[in-house]
Amino acid sequence: MKIILDIASRVRRVYKDEEYLEYIEKRGKDFVKTAHRMYVSHMMDQNESAGVMAAHSLGEPGTQMNMRTFHYAGVANVNVTQGLPRLIEIVDARRIPATPSMVIPLVNEIDGGPVDEGVARHIASEIEITTLLDVAEIQTDVTSMELIIVPDARKISEKGITSEDIKERLNKIKAVRGNVEIDPVKKINIIARADEPSFKKLQLMYDTVKGTKIKGIDGITRAVLSKKNDGGWSIITEGSNLKEVLKVRGVDSEHVMTNSILEVADVLGIEAARNALIREAEGTLGEAGLNVDIRHIMLVADLMTNDGYVKAIGRHGISGKKSSVLARAAFEITAAHLLHAAMVGEVDHLEGVTENIIVGQPVTLGTGAVNLEYKPKKRRTEEAE
């Protein structure tokens, strides 16, 4: 059905209403028949070892991938993991990637006005996390038992922050709550006083306030602008927080991408995670110049997500959860698997590939999946009887 709809939508782009209906009436059946013939010709034969072929088709090119861990994500100074380490990360279903990153396209217009570089920079500053030490210097006055926070006028102007914003944020912190005020003489400075004359208390205050988040989204340590091919803007980040980024005004939420697959599963669901797995694996292989048929990648992604959550292909995931004792023992920690199976009395029905190879009998694939029966012709004497 999807193929028929795709054909119809493509024809619709070319022809107007009357011509479209006329064309579909004349050629519609031919299109559908041809599409069906091509679809059937691309199907795998019955009893073909689809899983083994997919594993080989991903594993063999994987051995040729380089071990280059990082590359720049289109702009300087934003590193993302690539090559074999990234492929291992994908099939291991890591909760947090080594270099979490997001590509955040921006809409072309906000409130009827264009999103130019200035607006894009403002959105990037709203996304990138800004700590107190990023925009201010902290001085310790041991005589008066107070911290003097001296904001950098240029930096706070770029970030769209005021001294009042810093004061409000600091007053929410338990260690200094209620003891923060703007310097009455130097209006830009902020003073945080210790509520008791103690060097230890002053040091604790300093350690607490220096890393205070003033604005931005947790987890996003850096946000860099990048120009899109169509002239619009996108933001590439170090760090990932999909749920919060989708709420930011000006972000094209339908096209936001993150390389954290489990985060996609948590926020958008398992189908989106499956698509993210396919996209990330295909992109990683393509980046290394390897051309792998997408159906192999799709099979792996389906297997990793078919239970409603993302499973790793490892000792805790698909390979480690096989029903066959011998298949699990062949994969890893052999003695432990066999000992446990003997203790609980597990039975291996020898239905898979690995276990049949281990015991030395034909696997149930291809010709091995067919049982032949021979009925000899009856002799004439038997027929007479």
Helices and strands as residue ranges (DSSP letters): H 2-14, H 17-41, H 50-64, E 70-72, E 79-81, H 83-91, E 101-105, E 109-110, E 113-114, H 117-127, E 130-131, H 132-135, E 136-141, E 146-151, H 153-159, H 163-170, E 180-182, E 190-193, H 199-209, E 213-215, E 222-227, E 233-238, H 242-245, G 253-255, E 257-258, H 261-268, H 270-287, H 294-305, G 319-321, H 325-331, H 334-344, H 353-359, G 366-369, H 380-384
